[in-house]
Amino acid sequence: MPAIILSLNKYEGDCKYVVSFDNVEQDAYRQVFESVKNKFSINKMSDAYLRKVLLKKLHEMGCKVLVNQTYDLVSALPFDNDIKIIQVFHWSLEGYEKTLIDAAKKKSFGVRQLSVWINSRRSKCRHKYLLKCDGVILLTQSASAEFKRVMPSFDVNQISVIPNPLPYSVDAAQYSTLQNKNICFVGRLSTEKGCMRLLRIWMKVATQLPEHTLSVYGDGPCRGEMEEYIKVHNLQRVRLCGFERDLQKIYSNSDLLLSVSDSEGFGLVFIEAFYYGVPVVSFDCPVSPREVIGDAGILVPCFDENEYADAVVAKLSETEDLRKSQRSVINRAKLFYSNIIAKHWNDLLTSM
């Protein structure tokens, strides 16, 4: 049976395996979701609307198993039906919920109190509905351990660990030469990804590696703040490249990938870099970098920016050590080839 992607946003393409809400359904959901009454009901109104539409579409498709990728929507899923429901976590559960509370605390006083209260209530609501899931997928053993700690009442027999896959099942045709004089960052330009931390670290690195460039791939709410910081501090050799689909273009022209996030549920960019032979430097943040990176990169204590900068400079200054790391990352990438990960998914779905 084929897997169907169901999107809340209207799909304009022609792939028969993608189904989406139409404009009427989407507008109606947005109207309910954005209402003040819905906010004070902790999204119960929008959840009820979404649950009704989802159930109708799932039955029309003859769906037997629903795999939900969006944690915020877990309370809107059609439980207590003949459809099995699996929740996938792509991030640290604790880290994600902390990010929401931290963002709420940055608002003005009156709004701050209300936002913290709403987010706390929503968190408890999501936890309640998680207990109804027929299965939960975590991307690493570390994430699984965290989930068991946060959700001690969840049946451990319904927890599975399946990593994210690379979109390849054969070795790369081209690896980085590691002689590009270029360091890359790939990800959303947002607070939790540590974008301003990245620029502070680069200030320290740039003075010691004057021939190297920092290429930043991605976009997000912090881009304007980054541009201002670069201008005010006269940072040299920083390229804000925007979004780039061609992974080979990014990684085959890079010597090192930098990750400076507050937390990482998996770190898909790690294994993308591995595939093209690019070592990684990451903070040893929750929940998964240590497990995903293994011996294929450098882990730095959170969040020591001086030690991080020193690690980057040291790695790029030792050519033979960098080459040795490349051999490790190429071998590690093989663990995440799509044909291997697909077998894990097939075994799980077959057993349900």
Long-range contacts (C-beta under 8 A, 24 or more apart in sequence): 1-64, 4-61, 4-63, 6-54, 6-57, 6-58, 6-61, 8-50, 19-57, 19-61, 21-53, 25-53, 29-53, 39-118, 42-118, 42-121, 42-122, 42-125, 43-75, 43-76, 43-122, 43-125, 46-76, 47-75, 47-76, 48-76, 50-76, 51-76, 51-77, 51-78, 54-78, 55-81, 58-83, 65-349, 65-352, 67-137, 71-96, 71-126, 72-126, 74-126, 74-129, 74-130, 74-133, 75-122, 75-125, 75-126, 75-128, 75-129, 77-129, 79-129, 79-132, 80-132, 84-134, 84-135, 84-352, 85-132, 85-133, 85-134, 85-135, 86-133, 86-134, 86-135, 86-136, 86-137, 87-130, 87-133, 87-135, 87-136, 87-137, 88-136, 88-137, 89-136, 89-137, 89-138, 89-139, 89-143, 89-147, 89-265, 90-139, 90-164, 90-265, 90-266, 91-263, 91-264, 91-265, 91-266, 92-143, 92-146, 92-263, 92-264, 92-265, 92-286, 92-287, 92-288, 93-143, 93-146, 93-147, 93-150, 93-151, 94-146, 94-150, 94-263, 94-286, 94-287, 95-192, 95-262, 95-263, 95-265, 95-285, 95-286, 95-287, 96-263, 96-265, 97-123, 98-263, 99-191, 99-192, 99-262, 99-263, 103-191, 127-151, 130-154, 133-158, 134-158, 134-352, 135-159, 135-160, 135-348, 135-352, 136-160, 137-161, 137-162, 137-348, 138-162, 139-163, 139-164, 139-265, 139-266, 139-288, 140-266, 140-287, 140-288, 140-291, 140-292, 141-291, 142-286, 142-287, 142-288, 142-290, 142-291, 143-265, 143-266, 143-287, 143-288, 146-286, 146-287, 160-344, 160-348, 162-341, 162-344, 162-345, 162-348, 163-266, 163-292, 163-335, 163-336, 163-341, 164-266, 164-268, 164-271, 164-336, 164-341, 165-336, 165-337, 165-338, 165-340, 165-341, 165-342, 166-271, 166-272, 166-275, 166-333, 166-336, 166-337, 166-338, 167-338, 168-275, 168-337, 168-338, 169-337, 169-338, 169-339, 169-340, 170-337, 171-330, 171-334, 172-248, 172-275, 172-276, 172-277, 172-330, 174-248, 174-252, 174-276, 175-252, 175-276, 175-277, 175-326, 175-330, 176-251, 176-252, 176-253, 176-254, 176-255, 176-276, 176-277, 176-278, 176-326, 177-252, 178-255, 178-277, 178-278, 178-319, 178-322, 178-323, 178-326, 179-255, 180-253, 180-254, 180-255, 181-211, 181-212, 181-213, 181-255, 182-212, 182-213, 182-214, 182-215, 182-253, 182-254, 182-255, 183-212, 183-213, 183-214, 183-215, 183-254, 183-255, 183-256, 183-257, 183-258, 183-312, 183-316, 184-214, 184-215, 184-216, 184-217, 184-250, 184-251, 184-254, 184-256, 184-257, 184-258, 184-273, 184-278, 185-214, 185-215, 185-216, 185-217, 185-218, 185-257, 185-258, 185-259, 185-260, 186-217, 186-218, 186-250, 186-257, 186-269, 186-272, 186-273, 187-217, 187-218, 187-259, 187-261, 187-269, 188-218, 188-219, 188-220, 189-216, 189-218, 189-219, 189-220, 189-221, 189-222, 189-223, 189-226, 190-220, 190-221, 190-222, 191-221, 191-222, 191-262, 192-261, 192-262, 192-263, 193-220, 193-222, 193-260, 193-261, 193-262, 194-260, 194-261, 194-262, 194-283, 194-303, 195-220, 195-222, 195-225, 195-226, 195-260, 196-222, 196-225, 196-226, 196-229, 197-260, 197-303, 197-305, 198-258, 198-260, 199-226, 199-229, 199-230, 199-233, 199-235, 199-238, 200-305, 201-258, 201-260, 201-305, 201-308, 201-309, 201-312, 202-235, 202-238, 203-233, 203-235, 204-305, 204-306, 204-309, 205-309, 205-312, 205-313, 206-235, 206-236, 206-237, 208-309, 208-313, 209-312, 209-313, 209-316, 212-237, 212-255, 212-316, 213-237, 213-238, 213-239, 214-238, 214-239, 214-258, 215-239, 215-241, 215-250, 215-253, 215-254, 216-240, 216-241, 217-241, 217-242, 217-243, 217-244, 217-250, 218-242, 218-243, 219-243, 247-272, 247-275, 247-276, 248-276, 251-275, 251-276, 251-277, 251-278, 252-276, 254-278, 255-316, 255-322, 256-280, 256-281, 256-312, 256-315, 256-316, 257-281, 258-282, 258-312, 259-283, 259-289, 260-303, 260-308, 261-285, 262-303, 263-287, 264-288, 264-289, 266-292, 267-292, 267-293, 270-297, 271-332, 271-333, 271-336, 273-329, 274-329, 274-330, 274-332, 274-333, 274-336, 275-330, 275-333, 277-326, 277-329, 277-330, 278-326, 278-329, 279-315, 279-322, 279-325, 279-326, 279-328, 279-329, 280-329, 281-308, 281-311, 281-312, 281-315, 283-308, 294-328, 294-332, 295-328, 295-332, 296-325, 296-328, 296-329, 296-331, 296-332, 297-325, 297-329
